[in-house]
Amino acid sequence: MKRFTLLIMFILMLSSIAVVGAQDDVVVAEPGQEVDMVLLPKFLGILVFDQAHEGALEAHEELENPGTLEFVGPGPGEGADAQIPFITSAVTQGVDAIMISNNGGEVVEPATIEALEAGIPVVSWDSPVTAEGETVFIAQVDFDETGQVMADMALKLLPDGGTMAILSATPDATNQNEWIEALQAVLADDPETYGDIELVDIVYGNDQSEDSYNEALGLIDQGVDLIMAPTTVGIAAAAKAVQDEGLCGEVLVSGLGLPAEMQGFVEDGCAQDFALWSFVDLGYLTYYTAYLLATDAIEGEVGETFEAGRMGVYTIEEDPTREDGKRVLMGPFSIFSPEDIDNWRVELDEE
């Protein structure tokens, strides 16, 4: 009995040591280090990217970084190469980290590789670069899950089947292209469930309200039953087009949207279920990751675990959606539907 008791005590001691060791492996940022950082969205003047900036500013102040946080980028609708001058400028300035939501597909890769070769960590967020052109990607959600979520929202809205068209941002937006591919894969892989939903068109509004509105009008003229817009600009523009045409409830609208922008359309029946995540949190987590890389607290290797302030502990992992890619997965999705609008209703300022 005595030996058994000693054995149990020995096992508990080892377990305690293992737990302490595991906790010691979690890297915690040291505040107050001076690092200059650049936050580069796809475009300026878009609310979700402004929210990401808010999150980055929160982390910047929390970490007491005496360095600079620049928020720069092209204007809406500029070409796939419009982010390159900002990357090149950051390299020339000798910044300590670049945080980019890629809007140019592989076009920006040579510029980000130049940054990496200069010893500058490149942290992509929202939309990745390439495995070779970045240090790590901060994924808002699993990209395959995005396709599943959109497919399930479409099925809920078209239970008896119908036609669906996609209103995306730009043809070179890496994240949206992967989401669309994931949606197509779900539809193709499970015809028994989704076979009565026909994807008839994919159009691009360049993440500009006017272009997206006009593309939505074109889809309405085609007679589609559902417009699925995996972009906050696109879904709001589509809902406005449906509203202006007096077709609320006849042409359905879904996708990825901001509650603050979609509330009125949902209340009027001009938009239905939509989904999103917190862009404030995404900017906050991106900043923390970039700060840790810039201060050499982490190297950006798979398996490294770190604490990101109020958001908790994250681990760099292999990206299952991209060969040789590395990611930090934020999550989760939030689904907003008319049935529970009282739970997510946004209190808008009345001016």
C-alpha positions as CSV (number, residue, x, y, z in Angstrom):
1,M,0.0,0.0,0.0
2,K,2.9,2.3,0.9
3,R,4.5,1.7,-2.4
4,F,1.3,2.3,-4.2
5,T,0.9,5.7,-2.4
6,L,4.4,6.6,-3.3
7,L,3.8,5.7,-6.9
8,I,0.7,7.9,-7.1
9,M,2.6,10.8,-5.5
10,F,5.4,10.4,-8.0
11,I,3.0,10.4,-11.0
12,L,1.2,13.5,-9.6
13,M,4.6,15.2,-9.3
14,L,5.5,14.4,-12.9
15,S,2.1,15.7,-14.0
16,S,2.7,18.9,-12.1
17,I,6.1,19.4,-13.7
18,A,4.6,18.7,-17.2
19,V,1.9,21.3,-16.6
20,V,4.4,23.9,-15.5
21,G,6.6,23.1,-18.5
22,A,3.7,23.5,-20.8
23,Q,2.9,26.8,-19.3
24,D,6.5,27.9,-19.6
25,D,6.3,27.2,-23.3
26,V,3.7,29.9,-23.8
27,V,5.5,33.0,-25.0
28,V,4.4,36.3,-23.4
29,A,5.2,39.6,-25.0
30,E,7.5,42.0,-23.2
31,P,5.8,45.5,-23.3
32,G,7.6,48.7,-24.1
33,Q,9.9,47.5,-26.9
34,E,10.2,50.0,-29.8
35,V,9.1,48.5,-33.1
36,D,7.8,50.4,-36.1
37,M,5.0,48.5,-37.8
38,V,2.8,49.0,-40.9
39,L,-0.8,47.8,-41.2
40,L,-1.7,47.5,-44.9
41,P,-5.3,46.7,-45.7
42,K,-6.6,45.8,-49.2
43,F,-8.1,49.3,-49.4
44,L,-8.6,52.3,-47.2
45,G,-12.1,53.7,-46.5
46,I,-13.7,50.3,-45.8
47,L,-15.3,49.9,-42.4
48,V,-14.0,46.4,-41.6
49,F,-10.4,47.5,-42.2
50,D,-11.0,50.5,-40.0
51,Q,-12.1,48.1,-37.3
52,A,-9.0,46.0,-37.8
53,H,-7.0,49.2,-37.3
54,E,-8.9,49.9,-34.1
55,G,-7.8,46.5,-32.8
56,A,-4.2,47.0,-33.8
57,L,-4.2,50.4,-32.1
58,E,-5.6,48.7,-29.0
59,A,-2.8,46.2,-28.9
60,H,-0.2,49.0,-29.8
61,E,-1.3,50.9,-26.7
62,E,-1.6,47.8,-24.5
63,L,2.0,46.8,-25.3
64,E,3.2,50.3,-24.7
65,N,5.1,50.3,-28.0
66,P,6.9,53.7,-28.4
67,G,7.4,53.0,-32.1
68,T,5.0,53.9,-34.9
69,L,1.9,52.1,-36.2
70,E,1.2,53.3,-39.8
71,F,-2.1,52.5,-41.4
72,V,-1.6,52.9,-45.1
73,G,-3.0,51.5,-48.3
74,P,-4.5,52.1,-51.7
75,G,-7.9,53.5,-52.4
76,P,-10.9,51.3,-53.3
77,G,-10.9,49.8,-56.7
78,E,-7.1,50.2,-57.4
79,G,-5.4,47.4,-59.2
80,A,-3.8,44.2,-57.9
81,D,-0.4,45.8,-57.8
82,A,-1.6,48.8,-55.8
83,Q,-0.2,47.5,-52.5
84,I,3.3,47.0,-53.8
85,P,4.5,50.6,-53.4
86,F,3.5,50.6,-49.8
87,I,5.4,47.4,-49.2
88,T,8.5,48.7,-51.0
89,S,8.3,52.0,-49.0
90,A,8.1,50.1,-45.8
91,V,11.2,48.1,-46.7
92,T,13.1,51.3,-47.6
93,Q,12.0,52.9,-44.3
94,G,13.4,49.9,-42.5
95,V,10.2,49.1,-40.5
96,D,10.2,46.2,-38.1
97,A,7.0,44.4,-39.3
98,I,4.5,44.5,-42.1
99,M,0.9,43.4,-41.6
100,I,-0.9,42.9,-45.0
101,S,-4.4,41.9,-46.1
102,N,-3.4,40.8,-49.6
103,N,-5.5,42.0,-52.5
104,G,-3.1,41.1,-55.3
105,G,-2.8,37.3,-55.2
106,E,0.7,36.3,-56.2
107,V,1.4,39.7,-57.6
108,V,2.6,41.1,-54.3
109,E,4.9,38.1,-53.5
110,P,8.2,39.5,-54.9
111,A,7.7,42.6,-52.8
112,T,7.0,40.7,-49.6
113,I,9.9,38.3,-50.3
114,E,12.1,41.4,-50.5
115,A,10.8,42.4,-47.1
116,L,11.5,39.0,-45.7
117,E,15.0,39.0,-47.1
118,A,15.6,42.3,-45.4
119,G,14.7,40.7,-42.1
120,I,11.2,42.2,-41.8
121,P,8.5,39.8,-40.7
122,V,5.5,39.7,-43.0
123,V,2.2,38.8,-41.2
124,S,-0.7,38.4,-43.5
125,W,-4.2,38.7,-42.1
126,D,-7.7,38.4,-43.6
127,S,-6.2,37.4,-47.0
128,P,-2.9,35.6,-47.2
129,V,0.0,36.1,-49.6
130,T,1.8,32.9,-50.4
131,A,3.7,30.5,-48.1
132,E,7.0,31.8,-49.6
133,G,5.9,35.4,-49.3
134,E,4.9,35.6,-45.7
135,T,6.0,34.6,-42.2
136,V,2.6,33.5,-41.0
137,F,-1.0,34.1,-41.8
138,I,-3.6,35.2,-39.2
139,A,-6.7,33.4,-40.4
140,Q,-10.0,34.8,-39.2
141,V,-11.7,31.5,-39.7
142,D,-10.9,28.2,-41.5
143,F,-11.4,28.9,-45.2
144,D,-13.0,25.6,-45.8
145,E,-15.5,26.3,-43.1
146,T,-16.4,29.6,-44.9
147,G,-17.6,27.6,-47.9
148,Q,-19.6,25.3,-45.6
149,V,-21.2,28.2,-43.8
150,M,-22.2,29.9,-47.1
151,A,-23.6,26.6,-48.4
152,D,-25.7,26.1,-45.3
153,M,-27.1,29.6,-45.4
154,A,-28.0,29.1,-49.0
155,L,-29.7,25.8,-48.2
156,K,-31.7,27.4,-45.4
157,L,-32.9,30.2,-47.8
158,L,-33.5,27.9,-50.7
159,P,-34.7,24.7,-49.1
160,D,-36.5,23.7,-52.4
161,G,-33.6,24.7,-54.6
162,G,-33.0,27.6,-56.9
163,T,-30.4,29.7,-58.5
164,M,-27.6,31.4,-56.7
165,A,-24.9,33.9,-57.9
166,I,-21.9,35.2,-56.1
167,L,-21.0,38.9,-55.9
168,S,-17.4,39.0,-54.8
169,A,-14.8,41.7,-54.3
170,T,-11.9,41.5,-56.8
171,P,-10.7,38.6,-59.0
172,D,-7.4,38.7,-57.3
173,A,-8.6,38.6,-53.6
174,T,-6.9,35.4,-52.3
175,N,-9.3,34.9,-49.4
176,Q,-12.5,35.4,-51.4
177,N,-11.3,33.1,-54.2
178,E,-10.6,30.4,-51.7
179,W,-14.0,30.8,-50.0
180,I,-15.7,30.6,-53.4
181,E,-13.7,27.4,-54.2
182,A,-14.7,26.0,-50.8
183,L,-18.4,26.8,-51.5
184,Q,-18.2,25.1,-54.9
185,A,-16.6,22.1,-53.4
186,V,-19.3,21.7,-50.8
187,L,-22.0,22.0,-53.5
188,A,-20.3,19.4,-55.7
189,D,-19.3,17.0,-53.0
190,D,-22.8,16.6,-51.5
191,P,-25.3,16.7,-54.3
192,E,-27.9,14.9,-52.3
193,T,-28.0,17.8,-49.9
194,Y,-27.2,20.8,-52.1
195,G,-27.9,19.5,-55.6
196,D,-31.0,21.6,-56.1
197,I,-29.0,24.8,-55.6
198,E,-27.5,25.9,-58.9
199,L,-24.5,28.3,-58.9
200,V,-25.1,30.3,-62.1
201,D,-22.6,33.2,-62.0
202,I,-19.7,34.8,-60.2
203,V,-19.3,38.6,-60.6
204,Y,-16.9,41.2,-59.0
205,G,-17.7,44.6,-57.6
206,N,-14.1,45.5,-56.8
207,D,-15.2,46.2,-53.2
208,Q,-16.7,49.5,-54.3
209,S,-20.3,50.3,-53.4
210,E,-21.3,51.6,-56.8
211,D,-19.7,48.8,-58.8
212,S,-21.1,46.2,-56.5
213,Y,-24.6,47.8,-56.7
214,N,-24.5,47.7,-60.5
215,E,-23.3,44.1,-60.5
216,A,-26.2,43.2,-58.2
217,L,-28.6,44.9,-60.5
218,G,-27.3,42.7,-63.3
219,L,-27.8,39.6,-61.3
220,I,-31.4,40.7,-60.4
221,D,-32.0,41.2,-64.2
222,Q,-30.8,37.6,-64.7
223,G,-33.5,36.5,-62.3
224,V,-31.4,34.8,-59.7
225,D,-33.1,33.7,-56.5
226,L,-30.2,34.4,-54.2
227,I,-27.2,36.7,-54.2
228,M,-24.4,35.4,-52.0
229,A,-21.8,38.1,-51.3
230,P,-18.6,37.1,-49.4
231,T,-17.7,40.8,-48.9
232,T,-19.2,43.3,-46.5
233,V,-19.3,46.0,-49.3
234,G,-20.9,43.6,-51.7
235,I,-23.7,42.3,-49.4
236,A,-24.7,45.8,-48.4
237,A,-24.8,46.9,-52.0
238,A,-26.8,43.9,-53.0
239,A,-29.3,44.5,-50.3
240,K,-29.6,48.1,-51.4
241,A,-30.2,47.1,-55.0
242,V,-32.9,44.6,-54.0
243,Q,-34.5,47.3,-51.8
244,D,-34.4,49.9,-54.6
245,E,-36.0,47.4,-57.1
246,G,-38.8,46.6,-54.7
247,L,-37.9,43.0,-54.6
248,C,-37.2,42.4,-50.9
249,G,-38.1,38.8,-50.0
250,E,-38.2,37.8,-53.7
251,V,-34.5,38.1,-54.4
252,L,-32.7,36.9,-51.3
253,V,-29.4,38.3,-50.1
254,S,-26.8,36.5,-47.9
255,G,-23.0,36.3,-47.4
256,L,-20.6,38.1,-45.1
257,G,-21.7,41.4,-43.6
258,L,-21.4,43.8,-40.7
259,P,-24.4,43.9,-38.4
260,A,-24.1,47.7,-38.2
261,E,-24.5,47.9,-42.0
262,M,-27.1,45.1,-42.4
263,Q,-29.5,45.7,-39.5
264,G,-31.8,48.0,-41.5
265,F,-31.9,45.7,-44.5
266,V,-32.7,42.7,-42.4
267,E,-35.5,44.5,-40.6
268,D,-37.0,45.5,-44.0
269,G,-36.7,41.9,-45.3
270,C,-34.2,43.0,-47.9
271,A,-31.4,40.7,-46.6
272,Q,-31.5,37.4,-44.8
273,D,-28.9,35.3,-42.9
274,F,-25.3,36.5,-43.0
275,A,-22.1,35.7,-41.1
276,L,-18.9,37.4,-40.0
277,W,-16.2,37.5,-37.3
278,S,-14.7,40.4,-35.3
279,F,-12.3,42.5,-37.4
280,V,-11.3,44.4,-34.2
281,D,-10.1,41.1,-32.8
282,L,-8.4,40.2,-36.0
283,G,-6.4,43.4,-36.0
284,Y,-5.6,42.9,-32.3
285,L,-4.3,39.4,-32.8
286,T,-2.4,40.3,-35.9
287,Y,-0.6,43.1,-34.1
288,Y,0.3,40.9,-31.2
289,T,1.8,38.2,-33.5
290,A,3.7,40.8,-35.5
291,Y,5.1,42.4,-32.3
292,L,6.3,39.1,-31.0
293,L,8.0,38.3,-34.3
294,A,9.6,41.8,-34.5
295,T,11.0,41.5,-31.0
296,D,12.3,38.0,-31.7
297,A,10.1,36.5,-29.0
298,I,8.9,34.0,-31.5
299,E,10.3,32.9,-34.9
300,G,7.1,32.0,-36.7
301,E,7.6,28.3,-36.6
302,V,4.9,25.6,-36.4
303,G,4.3,24.6,-32.8
304,E,5.2,28.0,-31.2
305,T,2.5,29.0,-28.6
306,F,2.0,32.6,-27.4
307,E,-0.3,34.7,-25.5
308,A,-2.2,37.5,-27.3
309,G,-3.4,39.7,-24.5
310,R,-7.1,39.6,-23.8
311,M,-7.7,37.0,-26.6
312,G,-5.7,34.3,-24.9
313,V,-3.3,31.6,-26.1
314,Y,-2.7,30.7,-29.7
315,T,-0.4,28.2,-31.5
316,I,1.2,28.5,-35.0
317,E,0.0,25.5,-37.0
318,E,0.3,24.1,-40.5
319,D,-2.3,25.6,-42.7
320,P,-4.4,22.7,-44.0
321,T,-5.7,24.8,-46.9
322,R,-2.4,25.9,-48.3
323,E,0.7,23.7,-49.0
324,D,3.6,24.8,-46.8
325,G,1.5,27.6,-45.3
326,K,1.6,28.5,-41.6
327,R,-1.3,30.0,-39.8
328,V,-2.8,31.2,-36.5
329,L,-6.5,30.4,-36.5
330,M,-8.7,33.0,-34.8
331,G,-12.3,32.0,-35.2
332,P,-15.2,31.7,-34.6
333,F,-17.9,32.5,-37.0
334,S,-21.0,34.4,-35.9
335,I,-24.2,33.8,-37.8
336,F,-26.8,36.6,-37.8
337,S,-30.4,35.8,-38.8
338,P,-33.7,37.6,-38.8
339,E,-35.0,35.1,-36.3
340,D,-32.7,36.3,-33.6
341,I,-32.2,39.9,-34.5
342,D,-33.1,41.0,-31.0
343,N,-29.9,39.2,-29.8
344,W,-27.6,41.0,-32.2
345,R,-29.5,44.2,-32.9
346,V,-27.1,47.1,-33.2
347,E,-27.9,50.3,-31.4
348,L,-27.2,52.9,-34.0
349,D,-26.7,56.6,-33.1
350,E,-29.7,58.7,-34.2
351,E,-28.5,61.9,-35.7
